Amino acid sequence: MTVEDVVGPATHMVFRSPMTEERANRIAADLAATGPATVADYACGWGELLLRVLALAPSARGFGVDMSARDLERGRANAAARGLGDRVEFIDAPARDHMRPADVVINSGAWQVFAKTVPQALEVLRPLVNPGGRLFFGVEHWESVPPPERLAAMWPGTTADRYELLPDIVDHVVAAGFRPLRVESSTRAEWEDYESLETRDSEEWLLANPGHPDAAEVRDQLDNKRSIWLRGHRDYFGFAMLTLGVPA
């Protein structure tokens, strides 16, 4: 049983990545400024960044691919509410089954849908970006290598070589044929928002349902998740947001 099975989705979350709306709007504007005709979002969740790019690029059409029917339904509802429903398609399928080149490609926090390593994923993504196009690539990394006691407080089995440092990630980007137009990482405040909003619905549910048969298990899962964050990966685990270009 997961917390989401009992409580439902994290409705307070706007993005499935640790970023503010201000940052997301600026990224969307940068991507839309290239005048794309097509936008693709692989492992899109509910496709919030995809929709924001389409809203700023009125001649563009887009699609998002994901395996979560619940997230895709949220994306379709958001698209309809914003008048974008006729310009975007949300597809319930593995990303590798629907790889089509586009002028703007988004893959945020889910390179694993393409390959077992970041370099391999970038090799898959490179031919999906049309000449002169852009890739927005969100990827986890170490801000600095955690000491053993912090690694032990993270997800079970986490080791120092599980993630790379940001400079190494950017080297992979260049080796795959991209040019890094903007390199940025989530701030501590963005992580705090992300972690708090992800569990906000569940914490409120616990307050309203203390006697529910599943309350104890939900509480244990939330407490464990919070401990992994605050005692484990906080200030060590980073999220890079890379805006990448390819030659025309």
C-alpha positions in Angstrom: 0.0 0.0 0.0 1.2 3.5 -0.8 0.1 6.8 0.7 -1.4 7.8 -2.6 -3.5 4.6 -2.7 -5.3 5.7 0.5 -5.2 9.5 0.3 -5.2 10.2 -3.4 -2.8 12.4 -5.5 -0.8 15.3 -4.3 -3.1 18.0 -5.5 -1.0 20.8 -3.9 1.9 20.1 -6.3 2.1 22.2 -9.4 5.2 20.5 -10.8 6.6 17.1 -10.5 10.1 18.7 -10.1 11.4 21.1 -7.5 10.9 24.4 -9.2 9.0 27.6 -8.5 6.3 28.9 -10.8 8.6 31.9 -11.5 11.4 29.7 -12.7 9.0 27.5 -14.7 7.5 30.5 -16.5 10.9 31.8 -17.4 12.0 28.4 -18.7 8.7 28.0 -20.7 9.2 31.5 -22.2 12.8 30.7 -23.2 11.6 27.5 -24.9 8.7 29.1 -26.6 10.8 32.0 -27.9 12.4 29.6 -30.4 9.1 29.5 -32.2 8.5 25.7 -32.1 5.9 24.0 -34.2 6.1 20.8 -32.1 6.7 20.2 -28.4 7.2 16.7 -26.9 7.3 15.8 -23.2 8.5 12.4 -22.3 7.5 11.0 -18.8 5.3 14.1 -18.7 3.3 13.5 -15.5 0.4 16.0 -16.0 2.6 18.0 -18.4 2.6 21.4 -16.6 5.7 22.7 -18.3 4.5 21.4 -21.7 1.2 23.3 -21.3 3.0 26.5 -20.3 5.2 26.3 -23.4 2.2 25.7 -25.7 0.3 28.6 -24.1 3.3 30.9 -25.1 3.7 29.3 -28.6 0.2 29.6 -30.1 1.1 27.9 -33.4 2.6 24.9 -31.7 1.2 21.4 -31.1 2.4 19.0 -28.5 2.2 15.6 -26.9 3.1 14.2 -23.5 3.8 10.5 -22.8 3.5 8.9 -19.4 2.4 5.7 -17.7 0.3 7.3 -14.9 -3.4 7.4 -16.0 -4.2 9.6 -13.1 -1.6 12.2 -14.0 -2.5 12.1 -17.7 -6.2 12.8 -16.8 -5.1 15.8 -14.7 -3.1 17.0 -17.7 -6.1 16.6 -20.1 -8.3 18.5 -17.6 -5.8 21.3 -17.3 -5.4 21.6 -21.0 -9.1 21.8 -21.5 -9.5 24.4 -18.8 -6.8 26.6 -20.5 -8.2 26.2 -24.0 -5.3 24.0 -25.1 -7.1 20.7 -25.5 -7.1 20.8 -29.3 -3.3 21.3 -29.4 -2.0 18.7 -27.1 -2.3 14.9 -26.8 -1.6 13.0 -23.6 -0.6 9.4 -24.3 -0.7 6.5 -21.8 2.3 4.4 -22.9 6.0 3.8 -22.4 8.1 6.8 -23.7 10.2 4.5 -25.9 7.0 3.5 -27.8 6.2 7.1 -28.9 9.6 8.7 -29.8 9.0 11.4 -32.4 11.3 14.3 -33.1 10.2 17.7 -32.0 11.4 21.3 -32.0 11.2 21.4 -28.2 11.7 18.2 -26.1 11.1 18.0 -22.4 12.4 15.2 -20.2 12.4 16.3 -16.6 13.5 14.0 -13.7 12.8 10.9 -15.7 15.8 10.0 -17.9 15.4 6.4 -16.7 12.5 5.9 -19.2 15.1 5.9 -21.9 18.2 4.2 -20.5 20.1 2.9 -17.5 22.6 5.8 -17.4 22.4 9.6 -18.0 24.9 9.4 -21.0 22.9 6.7 -22.6 19.6 8.6 -22.1 21.2 11.7 -23.7 22.2 9.6 -26.7 18.6 8.5 -27.1 17.3 12.1 -26.7 19.7 13.8 -29.1 18.1 12.6 -32.4 14.6 13.5 -31.0 15.5 17.2 -31.0 15.1 18.8 -34.5 17.9 20.9 -35.9 18.0 24.2 -34.1 15.7 22.9 -31.4 15.9 22.7 -27.6 15.9 20.1 -25.0 14.9 20.8 -21.4 16.6 18.2 -19.3 15.9 17.8 -15.6 18.3 15.5 -13.8 19.3 14.6 -10.3 22.8 15.0 -9.0 24.9 15.4 -5.9 25.5 19.0 -4.8 28.5 17.5 -3.0 29.2 13.8 -2.2 27.5 13.0 1.1 29.4 11.5 4.1 28.6 7.9 5.1 26.2 8.9 7.9 24.1 11.0 5.5 24.0 8.2 2.9 22.9 5.8 5.5 19.9 8.1 6.3 18.8 8.2 2.7 16.8 5.7 0.6 17.9 2.1 1.3 21.0 1.1 -0.6 22.0 4.6 -1.6 25.7 4.8 -2.3 28.1 7.7 -3.2 28.3 6.6 -6.8 24.5 6.5 -7.3 24.5 10.1 -8.6 27.1 12.3 -10.2 28.2 15.9 -9.6 26.8 18.6 -11.8 30.0 19.2 -13.7 30.1 15.6 -14.8 26.4 15.8 -15.9 27.2 18.8 -18.1 30.2 17.0 -19.6 27.8 14.2 -20.6 25.5 16.8 -22.2 28.4 18.2 -24.4 29.6 14.7 -25.3 26.1 13.8 -26.6 26.1 16.8 -29.0 24.2 19.4 -27.1 25.3 22.9 -26.1 24.4 24.1 -22.6 22.5 27.3 -23.0 21.5 27.5 -19.3 22.6 25.5 -16.3 20.7 25.9 -13.1 19.8 23.9 -10.0 16.9 23.9 -7.5 17.4 26.0 -4.5 16.9 24.8 -0.9 13.6 26.8 -0.8 12.4 25.0 -4.0 13.2 21.6 -2.4 11.3 22.6 0.8 8.3 23.5 -1.3 8.5 20.3 -3.3 8.9 18.0 -0.3 6.2 19.8 1.7 3.6 20.1 -1.1 4.1 16.4 -2.0 2.9 15.4 1.4 0.5 18.2 2.2 -2.6 16.4 1.1 -1.6 13.3 3.1 -0.7 15.3 6.3 -4.1 17.1 6.1 -5.8 13.7 5.6 -4.1 12.4 8.8 -5.4 15.3 10.8 -8.9 14.7 9.5 -8.8 10.9 9.8 -6.8 9.9 12.9 -8.9 6.8 13.5 -8.8 5.5 9.9 -7.7 1.8 9.7 -4.8 2.9 7.4 -3.8 6.0 9.4 -0.9 4.3 11.2 0.7 3.0 8.0 0.2 6.4 6.3 1.8 8.1 9.3 4.8 5.8 9.2 5.4 6.2 5.5 5.2 10.0 5.8 7.5 10.1 8.8 10.0 7.9 7.0 9.9 10.1 3.9 10.5 13.2 5.9 13.4 11.6 7.8 15.0 10.6 4.5 14.8 14.2 3.4 15.8 16.1 6.5 18.3 13.6 7.9 19.5 12.3 4.6 19.5 14.1 1.3 18.8 17.7 2.3 21.6 20.0 0.9 23.3 17.0 -0.8 20.8 15.8 -3.3 20.3 18.3 -6.2 18.2 18.7 -9.2 19.6 20.3 -12.3 17.5 22.1 -14.9 19.4 22.3 -18.2 18.3 24.1 -21.3 20.2 22.6 -24.2 20.5 23.5 -27.8 21.5 21.7 -31.0 22.9 23.1 -34.2 20.5 24.3 -36.9 
